[in-house]
Amino acid sequence: MWRTIRGERIPNLAEFVATTIRDGHRRVDIGTDSLQAGRHSQFVTVVALLNPGKGGRAVYRREARPRIESLREVWLSVSLGLQLNDIIPANTDLTIHVDANPVPLHRSSRYVQELTAMVVSQGFRIALKPASWAATHAADYVLHAVGPTSGDPLEPERRVVA
C-alpha cells in the first residue's frame, strides 16, 4: 500500500503519479532504504514528485523480505521506475537514488560500480551519495521516524515520532 508521508492511502500509484505530473511536477525521484531486523529486511521505497521552485509530493511503500546482505535494494527502485516509465512523459526527469557512497572509505563503495551499471543499463539517471536524498533522507526518515504501519511484523512498538 502506498501512502503519503502524512499517512493518506494512495490506492493507485500510477494514477497518482500521472495526475501529479499533469499538475506540473516535472521531476520524479525514486529511492529505497532498508533496515535490517533479525532475519528480515524492512524496505521503504519513496517516490518524490517535484515541481522545482514550487514544492512537491512524496509517497512511500513499506515491505519486509528475508534479510539481505548487500545493497541490492536498488532493484526495488529500478523495477518501480520501469513500471512508471510508460506514464512519465519524456520531458520529465526520472532519477533513481542509490544509498551508496562512492568514497572508498565507506563499505557501500564496493557496490557502486555494480549498482550504477544496474540503474544506467535500464535507461535511468542515477544519484549517489551525497546527492541521493530520496534514499538517504526521505526513505530513511520513513524507516526511523515514521515507523511501521499497524500490522507490520517488524518492530511493532515503534510509533510516529515527528
C-alpha positions as a printed NumPy array, in Angstrom:
array([[  0.   ,   0.   ,   0.   ],
       [  1.371,   3.398,  -0.985],
       [  0.939,   6.276,   1.463],
       [  1.771,   9.944,   1.69 ],
       [  4.18 ,  10.982,   4.446],
       [  1.107,  12.108,   6.408],
       [ -0.367,   8.61 ,   6.131],
       [ -3.021,   9.143,   3.441],
       [ -3.508,   5.957,   1.41 ],
       [ -2.759,   6.029,  -2.313],
       [ -4.77 ,   3.185,  -3.882],
       [ -3.266,   3.514,  -7.377],
       [  0.322,   4.758,  -7.644],
       [  0.307,   5.04 , -11.444],
       [ -2.807,   7.221, -11.364],
       [ -1.346,   9.371,  -8.555],
       [  1.918,   9.879, -10.493],
       [  0.121,  10.667, -13.783],
       [ -2.177,  13.199, -12.086],
       [  0.67 ,  14.855, -10.206],
       [  2.727,  15.181, -13.403],
       [ -0.283,  16.692, -15.213],
       [ -0.439,  19.231, -12.358],
       [  3.037,  20.495, -13.305],
       [  5.523,  18.307, -11.457],
       [  8.472,  17.724, -13.792],
       [ 10.867,  15.632, -11.713],
       [ 10.431,  12.112, -10.388],
       [ 12.984,  10.794,  -7.89 ],
       [ 12.806,   7.22 ,  -6.593],
       [ 14.849,   5.829,  -3.721],
       [ 14.832,   2.828,  -1.399],
       [ 16.412,   2.344,   2.014],
       [ 16.475,  -0.733,   4.213],
       [ 16.666,  -1.605,   7.872],
       [ 17.974,  -4.99 ,   8.977],
       [ 15.915,  -6.534,  11.804],
       [ 16.694, -10.103,  12.792],
       [ 16.074, -12.434,   9.876],
       [ 14.21 ,  -9.783,   7.875],
       [ 14.986,  -6.612,   5.994],
       [ 12.444,  -3.82 ,   6.062],
       [ 12.379,  -1.75 ,   2.863],
       [ 10.896,   1.671,   2.264],
       [ 10.663,   2.966,  -1.29 ],
       [  9.913,   6.657,  -1.798],
       [  8.607,   8.342,  -4.945],
       [  9.122,  12.11 ,  -4.833],
       [  7.431,  14.232,  -7.495],
       [  8.899,  17.715,  -7.654],
       [  7.86 ,  20.953,  -9.246],
       [ 11.172,  22.848,  -8.906],
       [ 10.725,  26.135,  -7.09 ],
       [  7.146,  25.285,  -6.125],
       [  7.372,  22.186,  -3.907],
       [  6.419,  18.589,  -4.404],
       [  4.648,  15.448,  -3.24 ],
       [  6.108,  12.26 ,  -1.801],
       [  4.637,   8.805,  -1.304],
       [  6.141,   5.641,   0.111],
       [  5.645,   1.893,   0.369],
       [  6.991,  -0.308,   3.143],
       [  7.645,  -4.044,   2.802],
       [  9.51 ,  -6.802,   4.63 ],
       [ 11.54 ,  -9.551,   2.976],
       [ 14.085, -12.128,   4.108],
       [ 17.316, -10.449,   5.24 ],
       [ 19.74 ,  -9.236,   2.57 ],
       [ 23.471,  -8.741,   2.985],
       [ 24.164,  -6.154,   0.265],
       [ 22.715,  -3.012,  -1.261],
       [ 20.699,  -4.781,  -3.941],
       [ 17.677,  -2.956,  -2.529],
       [ 18.263,  -0.662,  -5.504],
       [ 16.414,  -3.138,  -7.709],
       [ 13.188,  -2.186,  -5.879],
       [ 13.657,   1.386,  -7.111],
       [ 14.678,   0.316, -10.634],
       [ 11.722,  -2.04 , -11.042],
       [  9.351,   0.696,  -9.877],
       [ 10.953,   3.092, -12.367],
       [ 10.354,   0.537, -15.119],
       [  6.69 ,   0.248, -14.1  ],
       [  6.216,   4.029, -14.095],
       [  8.268,   4.681, -17.235],
       [  5.26 ,   4.323, -19.556],
       [  3.243,   7.031, -17.782],
       [  6.069,   9.534, -17.293],
       [  6.391,  11.951, -20.223],
       [  9.744,  12.318, -21.992],
       [ 10.158,  15.895, -20.684],
       [ 10.055,  14.666, -17.06 ],
       [ 13.314,  13.781, -15.34 ],
       [ 13.347,  10.329, -13.694],
       [ 16.276,   9.614, -11.385],
       [ 16.999,   6.557,  -9.246],
       [ 18.612,   7.473,  -5.939],
       [ 21.098,   4.957,  -4.537],
       [ 22.072,   4.801,  -0.868],
       [ 25.736,   4.092,  -1.649],
       [ 28.822,   6.223,  -1.205],
       [ 31.496,   6.202,  -3.932],
       [ 34.216,   7.24 ,  -1.43 ],
       [ 36.401,   4.143,  -0.801],
       [ 36.356,   4.734,   2.972],
       [ 32.717,   3.604,   3.042],
       [ 31.679,  -0.048,   2.884],
       [ 28.986,   0.697,   0.297],
       [ 31.639,   1.927,  -2.166],
       [ 32.379,  -1.659,  -3.216],
       [ 28.852,  -1.864,  -4.698],
       [ 28.803,   1.484,  -6.521],
       [ 30.008,   0.176,  -9.895],
       [ 27.548,  -2.753,  -9.901],
       [ 24.618,  -0.599,  -8.796],
       [ 25.423,   2.187, -11.249],
       [ 25.531,  -0.343, -14.088],
       [ 22.175,  -1.788, -12.966],
       [ 20.48 ,   1.62 , -12.968],
       [ 22.074,   3.036, -16.129],
       [ 21.541,  -0.181, -18.117],
       [ 17.794,   0.238, -17.576],
       [ 17.934,   3.761, -19.032],
       [ 17.713,   5.815, -15.832],
       [ 19.782,   8.609, -14.366],
       [ 21.463,   7.774, -11.062],
       [ 22.129,   9.839,  -7.95 ],
       [ 24.738,   8.582,  -5.458],
       [ 25.557,   9.952,  -2.008],
       [ 25.573,  12.796,  -1.142],
       [ 23.04 ,  13.673,  -3.896],
       [ 20.768,  10.641,  -3.32 ],
       [ 18.397,  12.372,  -0.9  ],
       [ 15.327,  10.263,  -1.823],
       [ 17.061,   7.134,  -0.494],
       [ 19.378,   8.557,   2.157],
       [ 16.978,  11.062,   3.716],
       [ 13.355,  10.566,   2.646],
       [ 13.215,   6.748,   2.809],
       [ 15.443,   6.765,   5.894],
       [ 13.032,   9.218,   7.557],
       [ 10.096,   6.868,   6.975],
       [ 12.086,   3.886,   8.276],
       [ 13.164,   5.575,  11.5  ],
       [ 10.86 ,   8.487,  12.323],
       [  7.503,   7.424,  10.912],
       [  7.958,   3.801,  11.974],
       [  5.989,   0.81 ,  10.719],
       [  2.31 ,   0.938,   9.969],
       [ -0.039,  -1.192,  12.035],
       [  0.267,  -4.871,  11.26 ],
       [  3.928,  -4.56 ,  10.294],
       [  5.766,  -7.682,  11.535],
       [  8.923,  -5.705,  12.249],
       [  9.236,  -3.66 ,  15.434],
       [  5.506,  -3.149,  16.115],
       [  6.258,  -0.975,  19.161],
       [  7.676,   1.861,  17.027],
       [  5.292,   4.776,  16.554],
       [  5.277,   8.216,  14.909],
       [  7.969,  10.448,  16.363],
       [  7.74 ,  13.534,  14.139]])
